[in-house]
């Protein structure tokens, strides 16, 4: 939230284009600033909760609880026993199903402290595929030749 003495419309538009969530011109009432901060926080919480549970057909990933489960019709819910890296890979790929991710990106995102080679991602994807297939979910982790991996498009 930008608080400034410049109240011209071009200044306001410029600030919003550069990433400000809101714009308050001096002089202002402190209650107005508090209300605007609360509104921004409310919007950000809504965005977070919408992304906390990722779903694709019977596969459900609860990012906040760090739980992945598969529910097939007529069967009990199958909780997947994933390593932290496998869980992170699955959640990352599910968040943007049409986007291909490079091995390097996945390595940096899902194994940030590791000095492993990019091919380690292949091993984790292989293990993740086996666990998903064991629960009845197959073909969702797709190789993108020359790039890396993506989650199956809806």
C-alpha positions in Angstrom: 0.0 0.0 0.0 1.5 3.3 -1.1 1.0 6.4 1.1 2.1 9.5 -0.7 1.3 13.2 -1.1 1.1 12.8 -4.9 -2.5 12.4 -5.8 -2.5 12.9 -9.5 -4.1 10.2 -11.5 -1.0 9.3 -13.6 0.9 8.8 -10.3 -1.8 6.6 -8.9 -2.0 4.5 -12.1 1.8 4.2 -12.2 2.0 3.0 -8.6 -0.7 0.4 -9.2 1.0 -0.8 -12.4 4.3 -1.2 -10.5 2.8 -3.5 -8.0 1.1 -1.4 -5.3 -2.1 -3.1 -4.0 -3.6 0.2 -3.0 -2.9 3.9 -2.9 -3.6 6.4 -0.2 -3.1 10.2 -0.6 -2.0 12.4 2.3 -3.7 13.8 4.3 -5.4 10.5 5.3 -7.3 9.2 8.3 -5.4 6.4 10.2 -8.7 4.3 10.2 -8.7 4.4 6.4 -5.2 3.0 6.2 -6.0 0.3 8.7 -9.2 -0.6 6.7 -7.2 -0.8 3.5 -4.5 -3.0 5.0 -7.2 -5.3 6.4 -8.7 -5.5 2.9 -5.4 -6.4 1.3 -4.8 -9.1 3.9 -8.3 -10.5 3.4 -7.7 -10.8 -0.4 -4.3 -12.4 0.1 -5.8 -15.0 2.5 -8.5 -15.9 0.0 -5.9 -16.5 -2.7 -3.8 -18.7 -0.3 -6.8 -20.9 0.7 -7.8 -21.4 -2.9 -4.4 -22.8 -3.7 -4.1 -24.9 -0.4 -6.0 -27.8 -1.9 -5.1 -29.0 -5.4 -7.4 -31.5 -7.1 -7.3 -33.5 -10.2 -10.0 -36.2 -10.7 -9.5 -38.5 -7.6 -6.2 -37.0 -6.6 -6.2 -34.4 -3.8 -3.2 -32.6 -2.5 -3.6 -30.5 0.7 -0.6 -28.2 0.7 -1.2 -26.8 4.2 -1.5 -30.2 5.8 1.2 -31.8 3.5 -1.1 -34.7 2.7 -1.8 -36.3 -0.7 -4.7 -38.7 -1.1 -6.4 -40.6 -3.9 -10.1 -41.4 -3.7 -11.5 -43.9 -6.3 -15.2 -44.6 -6.5 -16.2 -47.5 -4.3 -12.8 -47.7 -2.6 -11.5 -46.2 0.7 -9.4 -43.1 0.5 -5.7 -44.0 -0.1 -3.2 -41.7 1.6 0.0 -41.5 -0.4 3.2 -42.1 1.6 5.4 -39.4 -0.1 8.8 -38.1 0.8 8.9 -34.3 1.3 10.6 -34.0 -2.1 8.0 -36.1 -3.9 5.2 -34.1 -2.2 6.8 -30.8 -3.2 7.3 -32.0 -6.8 3.6 -33.1 -7.0 2.3 -29.8 -5.6 4.5 -27.7 -7.9 3.5 -29.6 -11.0 -0.2 -29.5 -10.0 -0.3 -25.8 -9.4 0.4 -25.1 -13.1 -0.7 -28.1 -15.1 -0.1 -26.7 -18.5 3.3 -25.3 -17.8 6.4 -27.5 -18.4 9.0 -27.2 -15.7 12.7 -27.7 -16.3 14.6 -30.2 -14.2 16.8 -27.3 -13.0 13.7 -25.3 -11.8 12.2 -28.4 -10.0 15.6 -29.1 -8.4 15.9 -25.5 -7.1 12.3 -25.4 -6.0 11.9 -28.8 -4.4 15.5 -29.5 -3.2 16.7 -25.9 -2.5 19.6 -27.0 -0.1 20.8 -29.8 -2.3 23.8 -29.8 -4.5 22.5 -32.8 -6.5 22.5 -33.0 -10.2 19.4 -32.3 -12.3 19.0 -36.0 -13.0 18.1 -36.6 -9.3 14.7 -35.1 -10.3 14.2 -38.0 -12.7 14.6 -40.4 -9.9 12.1 -38.6 -7.6 9.6 -38.4 -10.5 10.0 -42.1 -11.2 9.3 -42.9 -7.5 6.4 -40.5 -7.4 4.9 -42.1 -10.6 5.2 -45.6 -9.0 3.4 -44.4 -5.8 0.6 -42.7 -7.9 0.2 -45.7 -10.1 0.0 -48.0 -7.0 -3.0 -45.8 -5.9 -4.7 -46.0 -9.3 -3.5 -42.7 -10.8 -1.4 -43.1 -13.9 -0.2 -40.9 -16.7 -0.4 -37.6 -14.8 3.4 -36.8 -14.7 4.3 -36.2 -18.3 7.8 -35.9 -19.8 8.3 -32.8 -22.0 11.1 -33.7 -24.3 14.1 -31.4 -24.0 12.5 -29.5 -21.1 11.5 -31.5 -18.1 8.1 -32.4 -16.7 4.5 -31.1 -16.5 1.3 -32.3 -14.9 -1.2 -33.8 -17.3 -3.4 -31.1 -18.7 -7.0 -31.2 -17.5 
